[in-house]
């Protein structure tokens, strides 16, 4: 067909579709029906379903077999879903079941029988999951979980601080009957997203024993993905910004009282420095070779990280260094 013919066919179908939806100002005889009203977005919202991405069993011995619904329609769970920072209530959660190997396929994980132990089940955390469960009746999308991780890493926010931020910023502005999100649910989202992010870098789906508490999940995941405490992104990396020669004492020791800087213990008597501390101060004041580190003993291993103890203001946070 020519371009004009294609345009005519599409236009006729669009007009017929608009008439079916009553989005047309006149009837089939050309009689004017009235001015069109604004389209209600709520009236055309889709029905959200949380379902597994697989439509057939992926076990090698099953020879691709279609999945069945694991629960009856009347027993299908209804949960709250946070999608694009909007809370949707009464969202149905569907679970697939293989009638042969009895593997359960959820949207965020698979529950498979353990081949080594009888009556034992394993859980496979899917890296490709678009949504995952973080509470009894709460599911979130990856946008929410990524926001939790970015908030904790970029702003050093605790789970409690991010919970308060989200409830004050989003929950209060939405007309929902569900409860506010809790700190435990935010921590669950952080752990689940961390597991999938690290596992994806390792090109594997983490498999653990089913039914573990979230704290046990974190411990078991570290055993599998932790690589003996080595951060993959920092492996074999060294530069002048993060690697320094070992120093037993600081170059400059002022003797100032940190508590006095915070407004406490103003009358505390600072004891005189003796031994190596006094020598370090004298070298720093004289700008000797020890202050510059030129003649320093380098028998010790280079320092890869410096841990500072300081005063934290605002919400209480916990920052750990590996």
MITI-913241 format. One record per residue (C-alpha): residue number from 1; residue in one letter; x negated, z negated, y. Coordinates in steps of 0.5 Angstrom, whole numbers, plus 500, padded with zeros to 3 digits. Example, Ala and Ser with C-alpha at 12.3 -4.5 7.8 and 13.67 -1.06 7.14 Angstrom:
<recs>
+-----+------+-----+-----+-----+
: seq : type :  c1 :  c3 :  c2 :
+-----+------+-----+-----+-----+
:   1 :    A : 475 : 484 : 491 :
:   2 :    S : 473 : 486 : 498 :
+-----+------+-----+-----+-----+
</recs>
This chain:
<recs>
+-----+------+-----+-----+-----+
: seq : type :  c1 :  c3 :  c2 :
+-----+------+-----+-----+-----+
:   1 :    X : 500 : 500 : 500 :
:   2 :    X : 498 : 501 : 507 :
:   3 :    X : 497 : 495 : 512 :
:   4 :    X : 504 : 496 : 515 :
:   5 :    X : 507 : 496 : 508 :
:   6 :    X : 503 : 490 : 506 :
:   7 :    X : 505 : 486 : 513 :
:   8 :    X : 513 : 489 : 512 :
:   9 :    X : 513 : 486 : 505 :
:  10 :    X : 510 : 479 : 507 :
:  11 :    X : 515 : 479 : 513 :
:  12 :    X : 521 : 480 : 509 :
:  13 :    X : 519 : 474 : 504 :
:  14 :    X : 517 : 469 : 509 :
:  15 :    X : 524 : 471 : 512 :
:  16 :    X : 527 : 469 : 506 :
:  17 :    X : 523 : 463 : 505 :
:  18 :    X : 525 : 460 : 512 :
:  19 :    X : 532 : 462 : 510 :
:  20 :    X : 532 : 458 : 504 :
:  21 :    X : 529 : 452 : 507 :
:  22 :    X : 534 : 453 : 513 :
:  23 :    X : 528 : 454 : 518 :
:  24 :    X : 532 : 460 : 521 :
:  25 :    X : 536 : 460 : 527 :
:  26 :    X : 541 : 465 : 525 :
:  27 :    X : 545 : 466 : 518 :
:  28 :    X : 545 : 473 : 514 :
:  29 :    X : 550 : 476 : 518 :
:  30 :    X : 546 : 475 : 524 :
:  31 :    X : 550 : 469 : 527 :
:  32 :    X : 546 : 464 : 531 :
:  33 :    X : 546 : 458 : 528 :
:  34 :    X : 543 : 453 : 533 :
:  35 :    X : 536 : 452 : 536 :
:  36 :    X : 531 : 450 : 531 :
:  37 :    X : 529 : 442 : 531 :
:  38 :    X : 522 : 440 : 530 :
:  39 :    X : 520 : 440 : 523 :
:  40 :    X : 519 : 433 : 520 :
:  41 :    X : 512 : 431 : 517 :
:  42 :    X : 515 : 425 : 513 :
:  43 :    X : 521 : 430 : 510 :
:  44 :    X : 516 : 435 : 507 :
:  45 :    X : 510 : 430 : 504 :
:  46 :    X : 508 : 431 : 497 :
:  47 :    X : 509 : 426 : 492 :
:  48 :    X : 502 : 423 : 490 :
:  49 :    X : 500 : 422 : 483 :
:  50 :    X : 494 : 419 : 480 :
:  51 :    X : 492 : 423 : 474 :
:  52 :    X : 486 : 425 : 470 :
:  53 :    X : 482 : 431 : 471 :
:  54 :    X : 482 : 433 : 464 :
:  55 :    X : 488 : 436 : 460 :
:  56 :    X : 485 : 436 : 453 :
:  57 :    X : 480 : 432 : 449 :
:  58 :    X : 473 : 433 : 450 :
:  59 :    X : 471 : 429 : 444 :
:  60 :    X : 467 : 434 : 439 :
:  61 :    X : 470 : 432 : 433 :
:  62 :    X : 477 : 434 : 436 :
:  63 :    X : 476 : 441 : 437 :
:  64 :    X : 480 : 442 : 444 :
:  65 :    X : 486 : 438 : 443 :
:  66 :    X : 492 : 437 : 449 :
:  67 :    X : 493 : 430 : 451 :
:  68 :    X : 499 : 426 : 451 :
:  69 :    X : 502 : 421 : 456 :
:  70 :    X : 500 : 414 : 454 :
:  71 :    X : 506 : 411 : 457 :
:  72 :    X : 513 : 412 : 457 :
:  73 :    X : 516 : 414 : 464 :
:  74 :    X : 519 : 408 : 465 :
:  75 :    X : 513 : 404 : 464 :
:  76 :    X : 509 : 408 : 469 :
:  77 :    X : 505 : 404 : 473 :
:  78 :    X : 506 : 404 : 481 :
:  79 :    X : 500 : 403 : 485 :
:  80 :    X : 498 : 403 : 493 :
:  81 :    X : 493 : 409 : 494 :
:  82 :    X : 489 : 409 : 500 :
:  83 :    X : 487 : 416 : 502 :
:  84 :    X : 484 : 419 : 508 :
:  85 :    X : 485 : 412 : 511 :
:  86 :    X : 492 : 412 : 510 :
:  87 :    X : 496 : 407 : 505 :
:  88 :    X : 501 : 410 : 500 :
:  89 :    X : 506 : 406 : 496 :
:  90 :    X : 509 : 407 : 490 :
:  91 :    X : 504 : 412 : 487 :
:  92 :    X : 505 : 414 : 480 :
:  93 :    X : 498 : 413 : 475 :
:  94 :    X : 498 : 417 : 469 :
:  95 :    X : 494 : 416 : 463 :
:  96 :    X : 492 : 421 : 458 :
:  97 :    X : 491 : 420 : 450 :
:  98 :    X : 488 : 424 : 445 :
:  99 :    X : 493 : 423 : 439 :
: 100 :    X : 487 : 424 : 434 :
: 101 :    X : 481 : 420 : 436 :
: 102 :    X : 485 : 415 : 441 :
: 103 :    X : 481 : 416 : 447 :
: 104 :    X : 484 : 414 : 453 :
: 105 :    X : 483 : 419 : 460 :
: 106 :    X : 484 : 415 : 466 :
: 107 :    X : 483 : 418 : 473 :
: 108 :    X : 476 : 414 : 474 :
: 109 :    X : 474 : 413 : 467 :
: 110 :    X : 475 : 414 : 460 :
: 111 :    X : 476 : 409 : 454 :
: 112 :    X : 473 : 411 : 448 :
: 113 :    X : 472 : 407 : 441 :
: 114 :    X : 465 : 405 : 439 :
: 115 :    X : 462 : 409 : 433 :
: 116 :    X : 457 : 403 : 432 :
: 117 :    X : 462 : 397 : 432 :
: 118 :    X : 469 : 397 : 429 :
: 119 :    X : 475 : 395 : 434 :
: 120 :    X : 470 : 395 : 440 :
: 121 :    X : 471 : 400 : 446 :
: 122 :    X : 467 : 403 : 451 :
: 123 :    X : 468 : 405 : 458 :
: 124 :    X : 465 : 411 : 461 :
: 125 :    X : 465 : 411 : 469 :
: 126 :    X : 466 : 418 : 471 :
: 127 :    X : 462 : 421 : 477 :
: 128 :    X : 467 : 426 : 478 :
: 129 :    X : 472 : 421 : 480 :
: 130 :    X : 476 : 423 : 486 :
: 131 :    X : 480 : 416 : 486 :
: 132 :    X : 478 : 409 : 482 :
: 133 :    X : 482 : 403 : 481 :
: 134 :    X : 479 : 397 : 486 :
: 135 :    X : 485 : 392 : 484 :
: 136 :    X : 491 : 390 : 480 :
: 137 :    X : 495 : 395 : 484 :
: 138 :    X : 490 : 398 : 489 :
: 139 :    X : 487 : 405 : 488 :
: 140 :    X : 482 : 408 : 493 :
: 141 :    X : 479 : 415 : 495 :
: 142 :    X : 472 : 417 : 495 :
: 143 :    X : 472 : 417 : 503 :
: 144 :    X : 474 : 409 : 503 :
: 145 :    X : 468 : 407 : 498 :
: 146 :    X : 463 : 412 : 502 :
: 147 :    X : 466 : 408 : 508 :
: 148 :    X : 464 : 401 : 505 :
: 149 :    X : 457 : 403 : 503 :
: 150 :    X : 456 : 406 : 510 :
: 151 :    X : 458 : 400 : 513 :
: 152 :    X : 454 : 395 : 509 :
: 153 :    X : 448 : 399 : 509 :
: 154 :    X : 448 : 402 : 517 :
: 155 :    X : 451 : 395 : 520 :
: 156 :    X : 449 : 390 : 515 :
: 157 :    X : 456 : 388 : 514 :
: 158 :    X : 458 : 383 : 509 :
: 159 :    X : 464 : 385 : 504 :
: 160 :    X : 468 : 380 : 508 :
: 161 :    X : 466 : 383 : 515 :
: 162 :    X : 468 : 390 : 513 :
: 163 :    X : 475 : 387 : 510 :
: 164 :    X : 477 : 384 : 516 :
: 165 :    X : 475 : 390 : 520 :
: 166 :    X : 479 : 395 : 516 :
: 167 :    X : 485 : 390 : 516 :
: 168 :    X : 485 : 390 : 523 :
: 169 :    X : 483 : 397 : 525 :
: 170 :    X : 488 : 400 : 519 :
: 171 :    X : 493 : 396 : 516 :
: 172 :    X : 496 : 393 : 522 :
: 173 :    X : 497 : 400 : 525 :
: 174 :    X : 501 : 402 : 518 :
: 175 :    X : 508 : 401 : 517 :
: 176 :    X : 507 : 398 : 509 :
: 177 :    X : 510 : 393 : 505 :
: 178 :    X : 503 : 392 : 501 :
: 179 :    X : 499 : 386 : 502 :
: 180 :    X : 492 : 387 : 506 :
: 181 :    X : 486 : 389 : 502 :
: 182 :    X : 482 : 383 : 500 :
: 183 :    X : 474 : 382 : 500 :
: 184 :    X : 474 : 382 : 492 :
: 185 :    X : 477 : 389 : 493 :
: 186 :    X : 472 : 391 : 498 :
: 187 :    X : 466 : 389 : 494 :
: 188 :    X : 469 : 392 : 488 :
: 189 :    X : 469 : 399 : 492 :
: 190 :    X : 462 : 398 : 493 :
: 191 :    X : 460 : 397 : 486 :
: 192 :    X : 464 : 403 : 484 :
: 193 :    X : 461 : 407 : 489 :
: 194 :    X : 454 : 405 : 488 :
: 195 :    X : 454 : 406 : 480 :
: 196 :    X : 457 : 413 : 481 :
: 197 :    X : 452 : 415 : 486 :
: 198 :    X : 446 : 412 : 483 :
: 199 :    X : 448 : 415 : 476 :
: 200 :    X : 450 : 422 : 479 :
: 201 :    X : 442 : 422 : 481 :
: 202 :    X : 440 : 420 : 474 :
: 203 :    X : 445 : 426 : 472 :
: 204 :    X : 449 : 421 : 467 :
: 205 :    X : 455 : 418 : 466 :
: 206 :    X : 454 : 410 : 466 :
: 207 :    X : 457 : 408 : 459 :
: 208 :    X : 459 : 400 : 458 :
: 209 :    X : 463 : 396 : 454 :
: 210 :    X : 470 : 396 : 456 :
: 211 :    X : 473 : 389 : 459 :
: 212 :    X : 467 : 387 : 463 :
: 213 :    X : 468 : 383 : 469 :
: 214 :    X : 465 : 386 : 476 :
: 215 :    X : 459 : 382 : 476 :
: 216 :    X : 457 : 383 : 469 :
: 217 :    X : 458 : 391 : 471 :
: 218 :    X : 453 : 390 : 476 :
: 219 :    X : 448 : 387 : 472 :
: 220 :    X : 449 : 392 : 466 :
: 221 :    X : 449 : 398 : 471 :
: 222 :    X : 442 : 395 : 473 :
: 223 :    X : 439 : 395 : 466 :
: 224 :    X : 441 : 402 : 465 :
: 225 :    X : 440 : 405 : 472 :
: 226 :    X : 435 : 400 : 475 :
: 227 :    X : 429 : 403 : 473 :
: 228 :    X : 425 : 396 : 473 :
: 229 :    X : 427 : 395 : 480 :
: 230 :    X : 424 : 402 : 483 :
: 231 :    X : 428 : 405 : 488 :
: 232 :    X : 428 : 412 : 486 :
: 233 :    X : 428 : 415 : 493 :
: 234 :    X : 422 : 411 : 495 :
: 235 :    X : 418 : 412 : 488 :
: 236 :    X : 411 : 415 : 490 :
: 237 :    X : 412 : 414 : 497 :
: 238 :    X : 407 : 411 : 502 :
: 239 :    X : 405 : 412 : 509 :
: 240 :    X : 403 : 408 : 515 :
: 241 :    X : 410 : 406 : 517 :
: 242 :    X : 411 : 402 : 511 :
: 243 :    X : 404 : 400 : 508 :
: 244 :    X : 399 : 396 : 511 :
: 245 :    X : 393 : 392 : 508 :
: 246 :    X : 394 : 385 : 506 :
: 247 :    X : 394 : 379 : 511 :
: 248 :    X : 394 : 372 : 509 :
: 249 :    X : 396 : 370 : 516 :
: 250 :    X : 398 : 373 : 522 :
: 251 :    X : 394 : 376 : 527 :
: 252 :    X : 398 : 372 : 533 :
: 253 :    X : 400 : 365 : 532 :
: 254 :    X : 404 : 362 : 538 :
: 255 :    X : 406 : 355 : 536 :
: 256 :    X : 413 : 356 : 539 :
: 257 :    X : 418 : 353 : 536 :
: 258 :    X : 424 : 358 : 533 :
: 259 :    X : 429 : 352 : 533 :
: 260 :    X : 427 : 351 : 541 :
: 261 :    X : 429 : 358 : 542 :
: 262 :    X : 436 : 357 : 539 :
: 263 :    X : 437 : 351 : 544 :
: 264 :    X : 435 : 346 : 539 :
: 265 :    X : 430 : 341 : 538 :
: 266 :    X : 427 : 342 : 545 :
: 267 :    X : 423 : 335 : 544 :
: 268 :    X : 420 : 337 : 538 :
: 269 :    X : 412 : 336 : 538 :
: 270 :    X : 409 : 342 : 535 :
: 271 :    X : 403 : 339 : 530 :
: 272 :    X : 396 : 342 : 532 :
: 273 :    X : 394 : 348 : 528 :
: 274 :    X : 388 : 347 : 523 :
: 275 :    X : 384 : 351 : 518 :
: 276 :    X : 386 : 358 : 517 :
: 277 :    X : 391 : 358 : 522 :
: 278 :    X : 387 : 355 : 528 :
: 279 :    X : 382 : 361 : 526 :
: 280 :    X : 387 : 366 : 526 :
: 281 :    X : 389 : 364 : 533 :
: 282 :    X : 382 : 364 : 536 :
: 283 :    X : 381 : 370 : 533 :
: 284 :    X : 387 : 373 : 536 :
: 285 :    X : 386 : 370 : 543 :
: 286 :    X : 379 : 373 : 543 :
: 287 :    X : 381 : 380 : 540 :
: 288 :    X : 376 : 379 : 535 :
: 289 :    X : 375 : 384 : 529 :
: 290 :    X : 380 : 379 : 525 :
: 291 :    X : 385 : 381 : 530 :
: 292 :    X : 385 : 388 : 529 :
: 293 :    X : 384 : 388 : 522 :
: 294 :    X : 377 : 392 : 522 :
: 295 :    X : 373 : 387 : 517 :
: 296 :    X : 379 : 385 : 513 :
: 297 :    X : 378 : 383 : 506 :
: 298 :    X : 382 : 389 : 502 :
: 299 :    X : 381 : 386 : 495 :
: 300 :    X : 388 : 385 : 495 :
: 301 :    X : 394 : 390 : 494 :
: 302 :    X : 397 : 393 : 500 :
: 303 :    X : 403 : 390 : 502 :
: 304 :    X : 409 : 395 : 501 :
: 305 :    X : 415 : 391 : 505 :
: 306 :    X : 415 : 385 : 510 :
: 307 :    X : 421 : 380 : 509 :
: 308 :    X : 423 : 377 : 516 :
: 309 :    X : 427 : 370 : 516 :
: 310 :    X : 431 : 370 : 523 :
: 311 :    X : 437 : 368 : 526 :
: 312 :    X : 444 : 372 : 525 :
: 313 :    X : 449 : 372 : 530 :
: 314 :    X : 456 : 374 : 529 :
: 315 :    X : 459 : 375 : 522 :
: 316 :    X : 455 : 372 : 516 :
: 317 :    X : 452 : 377 : 512 :
: 318 :    X : 447 : 377 : 506 :
: 319 :    X : 441 : 382 : 506 :
: 320 :    X : 437 : 382 : 500 :
: 321 :    X : 430 : 386 : 499 :
: 322 :    X : 428 : 389 : 493 :
+-----+------+-----+-----+-----+
</recs>
